[in-house]
Amino acid sequence: MDADLLIAGAGFSGAVAARQLAEAGFRVQIVESRGHIAGNCHTERDPETGILIHRYGPHIFNTNEEQVWNWIRQFGEFGLYINRVKACTDRGIFSFPLNLHTLNQFFGKQMTPSEAKAFVGALGDSSIQTPANFEEQALATVGPDLYEAFFKGYTLKQWGVDPTELPASLLKRLPIRFNYDDCFYEKTCMGIPKEGYTRIVERILDHPKITVALNTPFEHRMLDAVKHGIFTGPIDAYFGYCEGRLGYRTVYWERTDGTGDAQGCAVMNYPTLSVPFTRIHEHKHFAPWETHQRTVTFTEYSKETEEGDEPFYPKRLAADKRILTRYLARARDLPNVTFLGRLGTYRYLDMDVTILEALKASERLIPRLR
C-alpha cells in the first residue's frame, strides 16, 4: 500500500482527518465498505423528482463552534435552514420541542413566559430530587401529561426499551422554551449544503495525497503497510466482538411518492404508541430554496440492529457501558490505531462534534508521525 496512513470509513470523521493529514504532507489511503462516500450523511438527487434526498435520514448541520462552521464552509455553500419539527399527538399537532406556543395550545391557556414557567414548574414531581433515568427526568421536569403526550411513546419506539432503562441525560438534550421560538436547535450557526453533504465530502477528499477505495471492507492486514490507522467503524467489530456486541438501534424507511405538499413541514414526529413509526420526513422541505412540483416522503421505523444492518444510535445501556470499558482498554494498547466517530467511540455525536474531534485528533497525530 503506497500510503503513510490508512483510514477506515469515508464519512465525516475519516474525510476530515484525511484532509488535515494530507495537507500536512502525509499520503492517506481511505477504505470504505459502502459504494459511496459521506457515510450516513450521504445525499443524492432523486432521479424521478430531482429532490435532494438524505439517504439515511435528515441531517441538519448546527453548531456553536465557529471553528467548525468556518472549516466546513470552505467546501460548499450552506443554505439557511431552520428546523421546525411538529408532533402529531392524540390531542392535535404541536410545535416541538416544547415552547410557549405548545404549552398554551396543549393546556388551552394564554400564558406569558413567566406564567408558563411557573405553571410547568408546578407540573413536575418535586419528590424526584435526583432523576435516575429518562422517565424520572421527564416527570420531574414536565409532569405526567406532557411526558405521556410527547416523550414516552416516542422513546419506547425509538429505543425499544422502557424509558426507566435510559439515562436521564437523553431528555436533557431537548430544551423547554418559555417563548415562541420553535427552532429545534439552540445554536448560532445552522444550515444544509445546497449541493448536499456528499458533494461537501467529495471536495474535502479532493486532494492529491488522498486515495479512496469504495466497496472495500477494512482488513487488519492493511495496517501492516502504514505508519498509523484511523478506524471509524464499530469499535466492537474491530476487535471481532471478543468482549461481546455493543447495542445499537437502527432505522429503516418506507417511501411514498406524490405531488404538491404532503405534510407541510420537513419533519413530523409521531409520539403516540398506537402509531408504529416514529416520524415522517418530506425531503423537499429540507431545501426551501428549491421548487419541486412532486414530493417524496419517508416514514421512519426504529428497530434493534441485527447482522447486516447499519448501526445508527449507540444505546449505551448499563451492560453496553461495561462492554465498552473493556474495548477501550484494548484500544489503549494499540498506539498505532486511533478510533474516531460515533461508531469508533460508541457515543452519540452530532456532526459538528464529529468534525471537531477529527480536527483535534489529526492535529495530535501530525507531530507524532513526522
N, C-alpha and C positions, 0 to 999 in steps of 0.2 A: 504494500500500500504506500503510495507516494504522498504521505502526509505526516504532519507533526502531531496532529490531534484527530481523534475520532469522536464524533458526536452522534449519539443515537436519538433520532427524533428531529423532525423539521418543523415543529411548532414554534411558538414564540420563544420559549426557553432556549432551544437549540439554535434557532436562527439568530437571536440577539447575541448569544455567546460567540457564535461562529463569526459574526461580523466584527465584533470587537477584537477577537483574536487574530482574524485575518488582517485587520488594519494595523495590528501590532507586528505583522510580518510573518505570522505562522500559517502554514498550509493546513487547511481544515477539510476533512472528509466527513460528510453527513450521510448516514444511512437512515432511510425512512421506510418502515414496513408497509405503509399505505401507498396508494398510487398517486398521491398529491401531497403538496406542502401545506403548511399553516395549521396542521393538527385539527382540533375541534373548532377552530375559528375559520375553517375553510369556507369560502364563499364562491358562488358561481352563478352565471347568468342562466336562468331557466330558458331552454331553447324554445319552449312553446309560448311563453308570455313575455319574455325579456326582463322579468323581475329578478333582482339580485337576491338569491336565496342563501340564507345562513344554513348550510347543510346539516350542522349538528346542533341546531338551536340558536336562538338570537344571542348576539354578543354586542353589548353597548359599551364602548370604551369610556371609562370615567375615572378621574384621578384628582388628587390634590398635590401630586408630585410634579412640580414644574419641570424638573429634570427629565422625567419620563415623557411628559407631554411634548416638550421640545424635541426630544430624541426621536420619537415615533413619527412626528410630522415632517421629518426630513425625507420620509419615504412615501408620502402621499398626502393628498388633501382630505381633511375631515370635514364633513358637513355637520352642522349643529343638529343634534337630535336630543330632545327632552323626553325621557322615558316616563310616560304617564300610564301606569298599569291600572286596569279595572278589575274588580272582583264580582263575580256573579254568584249571589247567595240566595237562600230561600226567601230573604226579605227584600231583594232587589239588587241592583247593580250599584256598586260604590267605588269611589277612588281608593287606591291602595298604594302605599301604606296609609295607616290611619292618619287622618288630618282633620282639621276643624270642620270641613265640609262633610266628611264621612261621619263624624260624631253627631253633628246636627241632624243630618239626614237619617241616620240609623235610629236615633232616640227621639226624632220628631221635635227637636228643640231649635232655639235661635241663640245659642250661647256665644258670648265673647271669648277671646282667648283665655283670659283669667278665669272665667266661669267654667270653661271646658276643662281646664287643668285641675281645678278643684273637684269638678264632677268626676273625672276619671280617677283622680286620687282616691275618692271615696268608693269607687267600684272595686279597687284592688283589695285582696285579702291581707289585712295588716298583720295577721298572725304568722304569715310566712316572712320571717326576717331575713333568712339566707336561703334563697331558692336553690334547691339541689338539682333541678332538672328543668327541661323546657316547659313542662306543664306548670310547675310551681312558679317559674319566672313569669309566665303569662297570667296566671291567676293573681299573683302579687301585683302585677303591673296594670292589667286592664280588666280583671274580673271575668266571671264565667260567660256572660253574654257575648262579649266581643271575642273571647277565646274560642267559643263554640262556633261562632259565625265565620271567623276569618282564619283561624290558625289550626285548630285541632284536626279537622278533616284533611286539609291540605297537607299537613305534616305527616299524618298517617299514610296518605297515598304517596307522598314524595319519598319518605324514608323507609316505609314498610315495617316500622316498629312503633310501639306505643310511645307517645311523647315523654312519658316518665323515664324512658331509657336514653333520651337525648340530652346533651348538655344545655344548661341554661344560656350559654353564650350564643347559641344559634338564634335565639329570639332577639338578642341584643343587637344583631345586625340590622334589624328593622326598626326605624325610628317611629315615634309617635309625635305628630306635629300639632301644635295648638295655633296654627294659622292655616291659610288656604293654599299653601304650597303643596301641589300634588305631584311634584317630580319625585321619582322613586329614589334618586340618589341625592346625597348632600355633598356634592363635590364641586370644585371650582371649574373643572375642565371636563367636557364630555362631548361625544360625537361618534359618528360612524364613518369609516373611509368611503368616499364617494365611488371608488372603483373596487371596493371590497377588501377584506383582510388578506385574501390570498395574493392580491396584487402588491400589497404592502410587504408581505413576507418575501415575495419574489424579488422585490427591489432590495430588501435587506440582504438577501443571499447573492445578489448580483455583484460579485467581487472575484477578481481573477484567482485568488487564493482559496476560494471555496468551491468544492465539488459536491454535488448532491446525487445520491443513488436512490431512486424510488423503488418501491416493491422489493426492498432489500431488508429483511429482518436482521437485527443485531445478533452477532455471534461473539462469544467471548474471545475466540482466537483472533478476532480483528484487532484486539488491543495489543497483541504481541508486536505489531509493526509500528506502533506510535509511542510518543512520549507520555501522552495522557489521554484519558477518555472522559467524556461527559455523557451521562445516562439520564434521559428524561422520561423513560418508560416506568412501569410499576416497579418499585424497589423490591417487592417480594418476587416478581418474575425474574429479576436479575440474579437473585440467589436461588433460583429454582424452587421457590416455595418451601425451602428446607425448614423454616420456622413456622410454617402454616400460611394460609392465604388471608390477606387483609380484605376486609369487607368494603364493597363499593355498591352504590346504586348506579344503574344505567337508565337511559331513556330511549324511547322509540316513538315514531310519529306515523300518523295516518294523514295522507294528503287529500285535499279536496280542492278542485278547480271550480272557478266560477267567473262571473262578470260583475263589474261595479265594485261595491264595497260590502264585504261580508259581515264585519262586526264593528266597523267604525273606529278601531284602535289597533295598535300593534299586538298588544298582549292582553288577554282576558283570562284571569285566574278563575278556577272553579273549586273553591274550598269545600263544597258540600260532599259528604261521603257517598251520597246516592249517585253521584256522577263519577264514573270510573277513571276519567282522565284528570290531569292537574291543570292544564291551561291550553289555550289555542292561540297560535301566532298567525298574524296576517302580514306576510313579509313585505308587501309593497309599502306599508306604513313605516318601515324602518328607513326608507329613503324618501322623505317628504318633498325633496327637490326634484323627484321624478314623477311622471304621469303615466299611468297604465290603465287601459280600459278593462283588462281582465285582472283576476286576482287568484291568489293561491293561499290556502290556509293549511296549517299543520297542527293536528290535535296531538298533544304530548301525553304519553303514559310513562310511568316510572315502574321499575322492577329491579329485582336482585340481579347482579351481574353474574352471568354464567359463562362457562368456557366459550370463547368465540365472540363474546360481547365486548364492546368498547366500555371500559370503566370511566364513569363521569365524576361521581361525587364520593369522596372518601367518607365512610360512615363514622370512623373514629369512636366506636363504642369502647367500653372498658376492655373487652377482650382484644380488640384491634390494637389498642394502645400498648398492651402487654407484648403482643407480637411485634409491633413496630419498634419497641425498645430493643429487642433482640436483633432486628435487622440494622438498626442504627449503630449498634455495637460492631456488627460485622462490617458496615460501611466505613467506620473509623479505622479499621485495619487495612483499608485499601488506599494508600496515599496517592496512587496514580489514577483514581477514579473519583469524579465529582458527580453527585446526584442533584438534579435540578428539577423544578417544576412541580405541578400538582401531583403527578404520579410518582415522580422521583423522590419527593419528600413526604408524600402521603398527607397533604394538607389542602384545604380548600383555599385556593389563591385566585384573586381577581387578576385580570390581565395586566394592570399596572404594576402590581406586586411581582408578578411573574417576570416582567421586563426588568424591573429594578433589581431583583435578585440575580438575574442573569448578567446584568451590567456589573454588579458588585463582584460576582463570582469570577467573571473574566478578568476584572481588574486585579484580583488577588492572585490569579493564576499566572498572569504575564511575567512578573518578576521571577516566579519560581521556575518557569520554563526557559528563561533566557540562558 
